[in-house]
């Protein structure tokens, strides 16, 4: 559907507040069926008891809080959450198995890439020292996502980082910028950027908005016991490959810059 005219599906889904009330009722029923007190559940989920009371009263819940409760009760998100936007299959054409096999061969053949990268860093570092250039603030690190795409039951993981990386994956696979997805999702670019970096805990409504903006089901974004780990890792690998490809233009520009510096230095 168009996101420029009328409401998003996500807005309509949350308009009455009924979904939050349904979630609260499910949590209450699961807790009382196990004869747990709210205090006991709060300890298991590592939440304040006031949060449990709020959720069971049908008030809005954040992604991290909901994920904590789903983990405690071992609930599949598909059992309590509506799908939202139609389930995306636009990435079904990717030959993920063949890509993974070929990637292993390629990286083995290029096993000296780390040395090449270090040499490039040394060149730029020496140029910076020559001109006594001030240090440029580092960008947010991205390597911490490397092994945090799929949910692993029983292990403590940063669910917000996993969620953020999944947004990046589907956005990259579509060749979309963060600004474009923010516009389609009706969220601010600042908010989306913080969510992608794992630095903001979005409301459940925001999760649905972003899923709709990406044209994927929320089930692909929300980490849980339902995860298809192999699929997620394959999609992650493909997204990294596309990111590497997009850096070729920047590498060509850098090559040109170093060439110009070399020409100037020798004339």
C-alpha positions as CSV (number, residue, x, y, z in Angstrom):
1,X,0.0,0.0,0.0
2,X,1.1,3.6,-0.4
3,X,2.6,5.2,2.7
4,X,2.0,8.7,1.4
5,X,-1.8,8.6,1.5
6,X,-3.9,7.6,4.5
7,X,-2.9,5.5,7.4
8,X,-0.4,2.6,7.4
9,X,-1.7,-0.8,8.3
10,X,0.4,-0.6,11.5
11,X,-1.4,2.6,12.6
12,X,-4.8,0.9,12.1
13,X,-3.6,-2.2,14.0
14,X,-2.7,-0.2,17.1
15,X,-5.4,2.5,16.9
16,X,-7.8,0.9,19.4
17,X,-5.1,-0.5,21.8
18,X,-6.8,-3.9,21.6
19,X,-3.5,-5.7,20.6
20,X,-1.8,-4.5,23.7
21,X,-4.8,-5.7,25.8
22,X,-4.6,-9.1,24.1
23,X,-0.9,-9.4,24.9
24,X,-1.6,-8.4,28.5
25,X,-4.3,-11.1,28.8
26,X,-2.0,-13.7,27.3
27,X,0.8,-12.9,29.7
28,X,-1.6,-12.9,32.6
29,X,-3.0,-16.3,31.6
30,X,0.4,-17.9,31.2
31,X,1.6,-16.5,34.5
32,X,-1.4,-17.6,36.5
33,X,-1.4,-21.0,34.8
34,X,2.1,-21.5,36.2
35,X,1.0,-20.2,39.6
36,X,3.6,-17.4,39.4
37,X,3.3,-14.1,41.1
38,X,4.1,-10.9,39.2
39,X,7.2,-10.5,41.3
40,X,8.5,-13.9,40.4
41,X,7.9,-13.3,36.7
42,X,9.6,-9.9,36.9
43,X,12.7,-11.6,38.4
44,X,12.8,-14.3,35.7
45,X,12.4,-11.6,32.9
46,X,14.8,-9.2,34.7
47,X,12.1,-6.5,34.7
48,X,10.6,-4.2,37.3
49,X,7.4,-5.6,38.7
50,X,5.7,-2.3,37.7
51,X,6.4,-3.2,34.1
52,X,4.6,-6.5,34.5
53,X,1.6,-4.8,36.0
54,X,1.5,-2.3,33.2
55,X,1.6,-5.0,30.5
56,X,-1.1,-7.1,32.1
57,X,-3.2,-4.0,32.3
58,X,-3.0,-3.7,28.5
59,X,-0.6,-0.8,28.2
60,X,2.0,-0.4,25.4
61,X,5.0,-2.7,25.5
62,X,8.5,-2.2,24.0
63,X,10.3,-4.8,21.8
64,X,12.9,-5.6,24.5
65,X,10.3,-6.1,27.2
66,X,8.1,-8.2,25.0
67,X,11.1,-10.3,23.9
68,X,12.1,-10.9,27.5
69,X,8.6,-12.3,28.3
70,X,8.5,-14.4,25.2
71,X,11.8,-15.9,26.2
72,X,10.7,-16.7,29.7
73,X,7.5,-18.4,28.6
74,X,9.1,-19.9,25.5
75,X,6.3,-18.4,23.3
76,X,6.6,-18.3,19.6
77,X,5.8,-14.7,18.5
78,X,3.7,-16.1,15.7
79,X,1.3,-17.5,18.3
80,X,0.4,-14.2,19.8
81,X,1.2,-11.5,17.3
82,X,-0.5,-10.7,14.0
83,X,1.6,-10.9,10.9
84,X,1.0,-7.2,10.1
85,X,2.2,-6.5,6.5
86,X,2.0,-9.3,4.0
87,X,4.8,-11.8,4.5
88,X,7.7,-10.7,2.2
89,X,9.0,-13.2,-0.3
90,X,10.8,-10.7,-2.5
91,X,14.2,-12.2,-1.4
92,X,13.2,-15.7,-2.3
93,X,15.2,-15.6,-5.6
94,X,18.5,-15.4,-3.8
95,X,20.6,-18.6,-4.2
96,X,21.7,-18.5,-0.6
97,X,23.2,-22.0,-0.3
98,X,25.3,-21.7,-3.5
99,X,26.4,-18.2,-2.3
100,X,27.6,-19.5,1.0
101,X,29.7,-22.2,-0.7
102,X,31.2,-19.8,-3.1
103,X,31.9,-17.3,-0.4
104,X,34.0,-19.8,1.5
105,X,36.1,-20.5,-1.6
106,X,36.5,-16.8,-2.4
107,X,37.6,-15.8,1.1
108,X,40.1,-18.7,1.1
109,X,41.6,-17.6,-2.2
110,X,41.8,-14.0,-0.8
111,X,43.2,-14.9,2.6
112,X,45.7,-12.1,2.5
113,X,43.0,-9.4,2.4
114,X,43.7,-8.4,6.1
115,X,47.3,-7.6,5.2
116,X,46.2,-5.5,2.2
117,X,43.7,-3.6,4.4
118,X,46.4,-3.0,7.0
119,X,48.8,-1.6,4.4
120,X,46.1,0.7,3.1
121,X,45.5,1.9,6.7
122,X,49.2,2.5,7.1
123,X,49.4,4.6,3.9
124,X,46.5,6.8,5.0
125,X,47.9,7.0,8.5
126,X,51.3,8.2,7.2
127,X,49.7,10.8,5.0
128,X,47.7,12.1,8.0
129,X,50.9,12.3,10.1
130,X,52.7,14.1,7.2
131,X,50.2,16.9,7.2
132,X,49.5,16.7,11.0
133,X,45.8,16.2,10.3
134,X,43.4,16.0,13.3
135,X,41.8,12.7,14.1
136,X,38.4,12.1,12.5
137,X,35.8,10.7,15.0
138,X,35.2,7.0,14.5
139,X,31.9,5.8,13.1
140,X,29.7,3.4,15.0
141,X,31.4,0.0,14.9
142,X,29.7,-2.6,12.7
143,X,31.7,-5.7,13.4
144,X,29.8,-6.5,16.6
145,X,26.9,-7.7,14.5
146,X,28.9,-10.4,12.9
147,X,27.5,-13.3,15.0
148,X,24.3,-11.7,16.3
149,X,21.7,-12.3,13.6
150,X,19.9,-15.4,14.8
151,X,18.3,-15.9,18.3
152,X,19.9,-18.6,20.4
153,X,17.6,-20.0,23.1
154,X,19.3,-20.1,26.5
155,X,22.0,-17.5,25.7
156,X,21.9,-13.9,26.9
157,X,22.0,-11.8,23.7
158,X,21.5,-8.1,22.9
159,X,18.1,-8.4,21.3
160,X,18.1,-4.8,20.2
161,X,21.4,-5.3,18.3
162,X,19.9,-8.4,16.6
163,X,16.8,-6.4,15.7
164,X,18.8,-3.5,14.4
165,X,21.0,-5.7,12.2
166,X,17.9,-7.4,10.7
167,X,16.6,-4.0,9.6
168,X,19.9,-3.3,8.0
169,X,19.9,-6.6,6.2
170,X,16.5,-6.2,4.6
171,X,17.1,-2.6,3.8
172,X,20.5,-3.5,2.2
173,X,18.9,-6.3,0.2
174,X,16.4,-3.8,-1.2
175,X,19.1,-1.3,-2.1
176,X,17.3,1.3,0.1
177,X,18.8,4.1,2.2
178,X,17.9,4.6,5.8
179,X,16.1,7.8,4.8
180,X,13.9,5.9,2.3
181,X,12.9,3.3,4.8
182,X,12.3,5.9,7.5
183,X,9.9,7.7,5.2
184,X,8.1,4.5,4.2
185,X,7.8,3.5,7.9
186,X,6.6,6.9,9.1
187,X,9.4,7.2,11.6
188,X,12.1,9.8,11.9
189,X,15.5,9.1,10.3
190,X,17.2,9.7,13.7
191,X,15.0,7.1,15.3
192,X,15.6,4.5,12.6
193,X,19.3,5.1,12.8
194,X,19.4,4.6,16.5
195,X,17.3,1.5,16.2
196,X,19.6,0.0,13.5
197,X,22.5,0.7,15.8
198,X,20.8,-1.2,18.7
199,X,20.7,2.0,20.7
200,X,16.9,2.5,20.9
201,X,14.3,0.2,22.3
202,X,11.3,0.7,19.9
203,X,7.6,0.3,20.8
204,X,5.8,-2.7,19.3
205,X,3.9,-0.3,17.1
206,X,7.2,1.1,15.7
207,X,8.4,-2.5,15.0
208,X,5.2,-3.0,12.9
209,X,5.8,0.3,11.1
210,X,9.3,-0.6,10.2
211,X,8.3,-4.1,9.1
212,X,5.6,-2.6,6.8
213,X,8.2,-0.1,5.5
214,X,10.5,-3.0,4.6
215,X,7.6,-5.1,3.2
216,X,8.5,-8.0,5.4
217,X,6.5,-9.8,8.2
218,X,7.4,-8.8,11.7
219,X,8.3,-12.4,12.3
220,X,11.5,-11.9,10.3
221,X,12.5,-8.9,12.5
222,X,11.5,-10.0,16.0
223,X,14.1,-12.4,17.5
224,X,12.7,-15.6,19.0
225,X,12.5,-19.4,19.1
226,X,10.8,-19.3,15.7
227,X,13.9,-18.1,13.9
228,X,15.2,-19.8,10.8
229,X,18.8,-19.4,11.8
230,X,20.2,-20.7,8.5
231,X,18.0,-18.3,6.4
232,X,18.9,-15.3,8.6
233,X,22.7,-16.0,8.4
234,X,22.4,-16.4,4.7
235,X,20.6,-13.2,4.3
236,X,23.1,-11.5,6.5
237,X,26.0,-12.8,4.4
238,X,24.3,-11.6,1.2
239,X,23.7,-8.1,2.8
240,X,27.4,-7.9,3.8
241,X,28.4,-8.9,0.3
242,X,26.2,-6.1,-1.2
243,X,27.7,-3.6,1.3
244,X,31.2,-4.6,0.2
245,X,30.2,-4.1,-3.4
246,X,28.8,-0.6,-2.6
247,X,32.2,0.4,-1.2
248,X,34.0,-0.2,-4.5
249,X,33.1,3.3,-5.7
250,X,34.6,4.8,-2.5
251,X,37.7,2.6,-3.0
252,X,38.0,3.9,-6.5
253,X,37.8,7.5,-5.2
254,X,40.5,6.7,-2.6
255,X,42.7,5.2,-5.3
256,X,42.3,8.4,-7.3
257,X,43.1,10.6,-4.3
258,X,46.3,8.7,-3.5
259,X,47.3,8.9,-7.1
260,X,46.9,12.7,-7.1
261,X,49.0,13.0,-3.9
262,X,51.7,10.8,-5.5
263,X,51.7,13.0,-8.6
264,X,52.0,16.2,-6.5
265,X,54.7,14.8,-4.4
266,X,56.8,13.9,-7.5
267,X,56.5,17.2,-9.3
